[in-house]
């Protein structure tokens, strides 16, 4: 996964796969999913990102290694 932020246009892109997107699904205004023809999500784009998420914590993350089996 790769996360990038373009301050000039205030957009975040979260790349989930190296596959090339073949389409886009807008799930909310300014929030788009890049998908393949078989509906695999390869990326998430957030436009006007600073209005939708806290940019200061964008590159801070916690890895939760629990599996569904662990939480059952």
Helices and strands as residue ranges (DSSP letters): E 2-6, E 11-15, E 23-28, E 31-35, E 41-47, H 49-52, G 55-57, H 68-71
